[in-house]
């Protein structure tokens, strides 16, 4: 294990992850949508922390967290999903030569499988532990003070208004396959307030509960200042 000389990284990592970090940093360091290198590092470290607590493979969790948004920039430019089959094939092409010689093809496939399903919102999906860990880590980053900040970054980068001109009383269902629309305010009700109830792991649930409350407190003040109603959440709390 070694401490890598890149911004934001606080935990020691296996040496084989070093070249992966370098590629992710080069691609994501200038992102302004909330899916930047800081986000990748935070998901990496949260995933490794959750995996350690569960006695799961922390290296697999860390690598999946680091790489999970690698093609977000292309998604914004082309509409091609960053977790879709084309993106997974490109991840295999770009990162396979770096990772497979170090950990083997089976473990590399575990990383890609977790990334491919980390945006699944189906209650019936059977997710591997690797995917559950990545999904919990990524969703934790959408909660709390960091989640609030990233939501406004994302909305601004995609041209979403802060609130609707015509106020809505009910939130729509969130669909990760649909391009961003609506407003920043409604995104809290369409997606973010539902995340804590969808956590899989015990550490994910514990951290999500506290961060969820931070978000609720913020929304109460936000809506009070702007004279907004609290929309009804569909299939959520």
ABEGO torsion letter per residue (X at the ends): XBBBBBBGBABBBBAAAAAAAAAAAAAAAABAAGBBAAAAAAAAAAAAAAAAAAGBBAAAAAAAAAAAAAAAAAAAAAGBBAABAAAAAAAAAAAAAAAAAAAEAAAAAAAAAAAAAAABABAABBBBAAAAAAAAAAAAAABEAAAAAAAAAAAAAAGBBABBABBBABBBBBBAABBBBEBAAAAAAAAAAAAAAABABAAAAAAAAAAAAAAAAAAAAAAAAAGBBBBBBBGBX
